[in-house]
């Protein structure tokens, strides 16, 4: 026998021995309590067609409030930025694609041709 099987058999023997040592009055009281518990129907929550939408609305509202509280409001642009930088930040993303070119152009003065 393996260790688990030996342990299980020892527990089973101890349980059967203690069951034989219980007085008949206690055994009958336990049997009555068990039968009473089995006869009593379990309380169940039965959701009707009215309560299900209400619960869904409540859950949606709770999630909305949770995310509304948890999300940080957008940060305003610092006032220390010049007006042009603020306009660039609000502008189209295509400006950012060519930002390196505009920097290079500002660093190298264009020569007049012609």
MDTraj code that builds the backbone (N, CA, C; nanometers):
import mdtraj as md
import numpy as np

residues = "UNK UNK UNK UNK UNK UNK UNK UNK UNK UNK UNK UNK UNK UNK UNK UNK UNK UNK UNK UNK UNK UNK UNK UNK UNK UNK UNK UNK UNK UNK UNK UNK UNK UNK UNK UNK UNK UNK UNK UNK UNK UNK UNK UNK UNK UNK UNK UNK UNK UNK UNK UNK UNK UNK UNK UNK UNK UNK UNK UNK UNK UNK UNK UNK UNK UNK UNK UNK UNK UNK UNK UNK UNK UNK UNK UNK UNK UNK UNK UNK UNK UNK UNK UNK UNK UNK UNK UNK UNK UNK UNK UNK UNK UNK UNK UNK UNK UNK UNK UNK UNK UNK UNK UNK UNK UNK UNK UNK UNK UNK UNK UNK UNK UNK".split()
xyz = np.array([
    [0.0827, -0.1195, 0.0000],
    [0.0000, 0.0000, 0.0000],
    [0.0862, 0.1246, 0.0000],
    [0.0375, 0.2222, -0.0678],
    [0.1076, 0.3497, -0.0679],
    [0.0746, 0.4261, 0.0585],
    [0.1472, 0.5340, 0.0815],
    [0.1294, 0.6155, 0.2020],
    [-0.0101, 0.6780, 0.2052],
    [-0.0576, 0.7270, 0.0903],
    [-0.1899, 0.7889, 0.0847],
    [-0.2996, 0.6878, 0.1147],
    [-0.2849, 0.5674, 0.0628],
    [-0.3852, 0.4643, 0.0860],
    [-0.3850, 0.4210, 0.2325],
    [-0.2672, 0.4128, 0.2932],
    [-0.2592, 0.3775, 0.4349],
    [-0.3248, 0.4853, 0.5203],
    [-0.2972, 0.6084, 0.4881],
    [-0.3557, 0.7198, 0.5634],
    [-0.5080, 0.7196, 0.5495],
    [-0.5566, 0.6961, 0.4274],
    [-0.7009, 0.6934, 0.4033],
    [-0.7660, 0.5792, 0.4790],
    [-0.7036, 0.4627, 0.4786],
    [-0.7626, 0.3491, 0.5498],
    [-0.7622, 0.3726, 0.7006],
    [-0.6572, 0.4356, 0.7557],
    [-0.6555, 0.4658, 0.8997],
    [-0.7644, 0.5658, 0.9362],
    [-0.7853, 0.6665, 0.8510],
    [-0.8905, 0.7644, 0.8768],
    [-1.0271, 0.6966, 0.8709],
    [-1.0482, 0.6096, 0.7719],
    [-1.1758, 0.5390, 0.7590],
    [-1.2016, 0.4522, 0.8818],
    [-1.0988, 0.3816, 0.9293],
    [-1.1158, 0.2977, 1.0492],
    [-1.1489, 0.3829, 1.1717],
    [-1.0830, 0.4950, 1.1869],
    [-1.1111, 0.5829, 1.3009],
    [-1.2538, 0.6379, 1.2926],
    [-1.2990, 0.6708, 1.1718],
    [-1.4349, 0.7215, 1.1550],
    [-1.5373, 0.6140, 1.1905],
    [-1.5154, 0.4911, 1.1404],
    [-1.6088, 0.3822, 1.1700],
    [-1.6095, 0.3475, 1.3186],
    [-1.4932, 0.3524, 1.3823],
    [-1.4857, 0.3244, 1.5260],
    [-1.5615, 0.4303, 1.6061],
    [-1.5437, 0.5587, 1.5683],
    [-1.6140, 0.6647, 1.6409],
    [-1.7644, 0.6598, 1.6131],
    [-1.8036, 0.6134, 1.4937],
    [-1.9461, 0.6002, 1.4632],
    [-2.0103, 0.4913, 1.5482],
    [-1.9367, 0.3827, 1.5746],
    [-1.9905, 0.2751, 1.6583],
    [-2.0012, 0.3178, 1.8042],
    [-1.9172, 0.4128, 1.8456],
    [-1.9164, 0.4553, 1.9853],
    [-2.0209, 0.5622, 2.0169],
    [-2.0877, 0.6183, 1.9133],
    [-2.1903, 0.7200, 1.9371],
    [-2.3117, 0.6533, 2.0009],
    [-2.3683, 0.7200, 2.1010],
    [-2.4869, 0.6645, 2.1672],
    [-2.6047, 0.6659, 2.0696],
    [-2.6990, 0.5739, 2.0863],
    [-2.8133, 0.5668, 1.9946],
    [-2.8969, 0.6952, 1.9933],
    [-2.9079, 0.7636, 2.1075],
    [-2.9876, 0.8863, 2.1121],
    [-2.9240, 0.9955, 2.0246],
    [-2.7939, 1.0100, 2.0348],
    [-2.7236, 1.1100, 1.9553],
    [-2.7315, 1.0740, 1.8076],
    [-2.7161, 0.9451, 1.7766],
    [-2.7222, 0.9000, 1.6386],
    [-2.8590, 0.9288, 1.5782],
    [-2.9658, 0.9034, 1.6553],
    [-3.1013, 0.9306, 1.6062],
    [-3.1246, 1.0813, 1.5893],
    [-3.0728, 1.1613, 1.6812],
    [-3.0886, 1.3067, 1.6694],
    [-3.0161, 1.3586, 1.5451],
    [-2.8982, 1.3060, 1.5192],
    [-2.8251, 1.3455, 1.3983],
    [-2.8982, 1.3020, 1.2719],
    [-2.9561, 1.1832, 1.2734],
    [-3.0306, 1.1347, 1.1574],
    [-3.1546, 1.2211, 1.1329],
    [-3.2248, 1.2587, 1.2410],
    [-3.3422, 1.3458, 1.2248],
    [-3.3017, 1.4821, 1.1682],
    [-3.1939, 1.5381, 1.2191],
    [-3.1480, 1.6678, 1.1699],
    [-3.1085, 1.6590, 1.0227],
    [-3.0460, 1.5498, 0.9842],
    [-3.0073, 1.5313, 0.8445],
    [-3.1297, 1.5207, 0.7555],
    [-3.2261, 1.4413, 0.7965],
    [-3.3485, 1.4248, 0.7170],
    [-3.4252, 1.5570, 0.7064],
    [-3.4307, 1.6329, 0.8150],
    [-3.4982, 1.7630, 0.8132],
    [-3.4277, 1.8578, 0.7156],
    [-3.2963, 1.8556, 0.7171],
    [-3.2202, 1.9428, 0.6276],
    [-3.2405, 1.9025, 0.4812],
    [-3.2524, 1.7732, 0.4554],
    [-3.2725, 1.7280, 0.3180],
    [-3.4135, 1.7582, 0.2686],
    [-3.5113, 1.7599, 0.3575],
    [-3.6492, 1.7893, 0.3176],
    [-3.6717, 1.9371, 0.2912],
    [-3.5980, 2.0244, 0.3591],
    [-3.6159, 2.1680, 0.3441],
    [-3.5567, 2.2120, 0.2106],
    [-3.6384, 2.2788, 0.1266],
    [-3.5829, 2.3234, -0.0018],
    [-3.4811, 2.4343, 0.0198],
    [-3.3789, 2.4303, -0.0599],
    [-3.2742, 2.5321, -0.0503],
    [-3.3276, 2.6637, -0.1054],
    [-3.2913, 2.7725, -0.0403],
    [-3.3313, 2.9040, -0.0885],
    [-3.2493, 2.9370, -0.2122],
    [-3.3194, 2.9735, -0.3166],
    [-3.2512, 3.0085, -0.4414],
    [-3.2997, 3.1440, -0.4881],
    [-3.2099, 3.2161, -0.5473],
    [-3.2461, 3.3443, -0.6057],
    [-3.2928, 3.3185, -0.7471],
    [-3.4158, 3.3500, -0.7732],
    [-3.4697, 3.3303, -0.9074],
    [-3.4858, 3.4672, -0.9726],
    [-3.4071, 3.4914, -1.0713],
    [-3.4123, 3.6206, -1.1405],
    [-3.5265, 3.6174, -1.2416],
    [-3.6116, 3.7133, -1.2342],
    [-3.7212, 3.7216, -1.3303],
    [-3.6803, 3.8119, -1.4455],
    [-3.7681, 3.8242, -1.5405],
    [-3.7395, 3.9090, -1.6562],
    [-3.7315, 4.0557, -1.6164],
    [-3.7898, 4.0903, -1.5045],
    [-3.7857, 4.2287, -1.4596],
    [-3.6548, 4.2581, -1.3872],
    [-3.6083, 4.1642, -1.3057],
    [-3.4885, 4.1908, -1.2265],
    [-3.3601, 4.1815, -1.3078],
    [-3.3580, 4.1015, -1.4133],
    [-3.2345, 4.0873, -1.4906],
    [-3.1923, 4.2184, -1.5580],
    [-3.2816, 4.2898, -1.6269],
    [-3.2393, 4.4193, -1.6829],
    [-3.2013, 4.5202, -1.5749],
    [-3.2717, 4.5152, -1.4622],
    [-3.2372, 4.6076, -1.3539],
    [-3.0980, 4.5782, -1.3007],
    [-3.0649, 4.4500, -1.2861],
    [-2.9309, 4.4130, -1.2397],
    [-2.8248, 4.4509, -1.3430],
    [-2.8564, 4.4346, -1.4705],
    [-2.7613, 4.4727, -1.5752],
    [-2.7386, 4.6237, -1.5742],
    [-2.8457, 4.7003, -1.5562],
    [-2.8326, 4.8456, -1.5490],
    [-2.7511, 4.8875, -1.4276],
    [-2.7753, 4.8216, -1.3160],
    [-2.6996, 4.8511, -1.1944],
    [-2.5514, 4.8193, -1.2129],
    [-2.5217, 4.7052, -1.2744],
    [-2.3817, 4.6681, -1.2977],
    [-2.3152, 4.7651, -1.3944],
    [-2.3862, 4.8048, -1.5001],
    [-2.3300, 4.9002, -1.5952],
    [-2.3043, 5.0356, -1.5318],
    [-2.3967, 5.0795, -1.4482],
    [-2.3787, 5.2069, -1.3791],
    [-2.2595, 5.2002, -1.2842],
    [-2.2477, 5.0898, -1.2120],
    [-2.1358, 5.0752, -1.1182],
    [-2.0026, 5.0753, -1.1934],
    [-1.9964, 5.0052, -1.3067],
    [-1.8731, 5.0041, -1.3851],
    [-1.8427, 5.1422, -1.4423],
    [-1.9458, 5.2115, -1.4879],
    [-1.9250, 5.3459, -1.5405],
    [-1.8705, 5.4405, -1.4358],
    [-1.9269, 5.4351, -1.3168],
    [-1.8782, 5.5210, -1.2074],
    [-1.7359, 5.4828, -1.1693],
    [-1.7079, 5.3534, -1.1656],
    [-1.5740, 5.3077, -1.1291],
    [-1.4704, 5.3628, -1.2275],
    [-1.4964, 5.3478, -1.3582],
    [-1.3993, 5.3951, -1.4559],
    [-1.3937, 5.5469, -1.4611],
    [-1.5046, 5.6138, -1.4385],
    [-1.5056, 5.7587, -1.4387],
    [-1.4200, 5.8136, -1.3255],
    [-1.4251, 5.7476, -1.2099],
    [-1.3462, 5.7919, -1.0948],
    [-1.1995, 5.7560, -1.1137],
    [-1.1736, 5.6385, -1.1713],
    [-1.0361, 5.5895, -1.1836],
    [-0.9564, 5.6594, -1.2941],
    [-1.0210, 5.7010, -1.4015],
    [-0.9481, 5.7632, -1.5117],
    [-0.9079, 5.9046, -1.4742],
    [-0.7885, 5.9396, -1.5090],
    [-0.7394, 6.0733, -1.4793],
    [-0.7866, 6.1688, -1.5882],
    [-0.8203, 6.2898, -1.5516],
    [-0.8612, 6.3864, -1.6550],
    [-0.7409, 6.4231, -1.7410],
    [-0.7649, 6.4596, -1.8657],
    [-0.6522, 6.4956, -1.9523],
    [-0.5793, 6.6181, -1.8968],
    [-0.4500, 6.6131, -1.9041],
    [-0.3682, 6.7235, -1.8539],
    [-0.3686, 6.8380, -1.9539],
    [-0.3850, 6.9587, -1.9050],
    [-0.3772, 7.0763, -1.9917],
    [-0.2311, 7.1012, -2.0271],
    [-0.2097, 7.1617, -2.1412],
    [-0.0730, 7.1934, -2.1815],
    [-0.0155, 7.2988, -2.0878],
    [0.1090, 7.2832, -2.0497],
    [0.1679, 7.3837, -1.9619],
    [0.1719, 7.5195, -2.0302],
    [0.1512, 7.6219, -1.9510],
    [0.1490, 7.7568, -2.0092],
    [0.2894, 7.8042, -2.0452],
    [0.3925, 7.7328, -2.0015],
    [0.5281, 7.7763, -2.0319],
    [0.5646, 7.7502, -2.1787],
    [0.4875, 7.6656, -2.2463],
    [0.5167, 7.6413, -2.3872],
    [0.4771, 7.7626, -2.4695],
    [0.5545, 7.7946, -2.5702],
    [0.5154, 7.9060, -2.6568],
    [0.3889, 7.8711, -2.7349],
    [0.3269, 7.9735, -2.7856],
    [0.2012, 7.9575, -2.8575],
    [0.2174, 7.8631, -2.9770],
    [0.3287, 7.8722, -3.0485],
    [0.3498, 7.7884, -3.1655],
    [0.3579, 7.6405, -3.1259],
    [0.4243, 7.6127, -3.0155],
    [0.4358, 7.4740, -2.9710],
    [0.2992, 7.4190, -2.9311],
    [0.2174, 7.5038, -2.8700],
    [0.0829, 7.4593, -2.8348],
    [0.0011, 7.4315, -2.9603],
    [0.0175, 7.5139, -3.0615],
    [-0.0542, 7.4914, -3.1870],
    [-0.0068, 7.3616, -3.2529],
    [0.1252, 7.3357, -3.2480],
    [0.1775, 7.2106, -3.3035],
    [0.1216, 7.0906, -3.2288],
    [0.1097, 7.1025, -3.0966],
    [0.0584, 6.9917, -3.0170],
    [-0.0872, 6.9640, -3.0512],
    [-0.1630, 7.0664, -3.0844],
    [-0.3037, 7.0486, -3.1181],
    [-0.3238, 7.0134, -3.2657],
    [-0.2200, 7.0325, -3.3465],
    [-0.2319, 7.0147, -3.4907],
    [-0.2441, 6.8691, -3.5307],
    [-0.2362, 6.8487, -3.6600],
    [-0.2538, 6.7139, -3.7123],
    [-0.1287, 6.6310, -3.6854],
    [-0.1445, 6.5005, -3.6767],
    [-0.0295, 6.4130, -3.6526],
    [0.0680, 6.4100, -3.7692],
    [0.0258, 6.4551, -3.8867],
    [0.1168, 6.4548, -4.0013],
    [0.2322, 6.5517, -3.9798],
    [0.2093, 6.6566, -3.9005],
    [0.3190, 6.7489, -3.8707],
    [0.4321, 6.6765, -3.7988],
    [0.3977, 6.5846, -3.7124],
    [0.4998, 6.5132, -3.6363],
    [0.5801, 6.4191, -3.7240],
    [0.5211, 6.3698, -3.8314],
    [0.5937, 6.2800, -3.9203],
    [0.7125, 6.3516, -3.9848],
    [0.6984, 6.4812, -4.0096],
    [0.8023, 6.5579, -4.0787],
    [0.8758, 6.6522, -3.9836],
    [0.8645, 6.6296, -3.8556],
    [0.9248, 6.7186, -3.7575],
    [1.0769, 6.7228, -3.7701],
    [1.1398, 6.6105, -3.7990],
    [1.2853, 6.6075, -3.8151],
    [1.3276, 6.6937, -3.9341],
    [1.2505, 6.6881, -4.0420],
    [1.2824, 6.7707, -4.1589],
    [1.2706, 6.9187, -4.1255],
    [1.1662, 6.9566, -4.0525],
    [1.1487, 7.0975, -4.0162],
    [1.2612, 7.1443, -3.9245],
    [1.3076, 7.0575, -3.8353],
    [1.4208, 7.0917, -3.7499],
    [1.5472, 7.1135, -3.8330],
    [1.5709, 7.0223, -3.9274],
    [1.6884, 7.0339, -4.0134],
    [1.6802, 7.1629, -4.0940],
    [1.5619, 7.1927, -4.1440],
    [1.5419, 7.3126, -4.2231],
    [1.5686, 7.4380, -4.1401],
    [1.5298, 7.4376, -4.0138],
    [1.5536, 7.5537, -3.9272],
    [1.7017, 7.5660, -3.8951],
    [1.7712, 7.4538, -3.8826],
    [1.9134, 7.4589, -3.8491],
    [1.9991, 7.5008, -3.9693],
    [1.9591, 7.4691, -4.0901],
    [2.0347, 7.5022, -4.2111],
    [1.9573, 7.6058, -4.2884],
    [2.0119, 7.7215, -4.2967],
    [1.9422, 7.8281, -4.3684],
    [1.9397, 7.7955, -4.5162],
    [1.8259, 7.8136, -4.5731],
    [1.8091, 7.7817, -4.7163],
    [1.8827, 7.8851, -4.8017],
    [1.9499, 7.8369, -4.9036],
    [2.0188, 7.9241, -4.9966],
    [1.9244, 7.9607, -5.1105],
    [1.9316, 8.0824, -5.1496],
    [1.8472, 8.1270, -5.2592],
    [1.9046, 8.0741, -5.3898],
    [1.8209, 8.0206, -5.4674],
    [1.8624, 7.9693, -5.5971],
    [1.8071, 8.0640, -5.7037],
    [1.8953, 8.1026, -5.7977],
    [1.8475, 8.1813, -5.9091],
    [1.8859, 8.3227, -5.9143],
])
top = md.Topology()
chain = top.add_chain()
for i, resn in enumerate(residues, 1):
    res = top.add_residue(resn, chain, resSeq=i)
    for name in ("N", "CA", "C"):
        top.add_atom(name, md.element.get_by_symbol(name[0]), res)
traj = md.Trajectory(xyz[None], top)
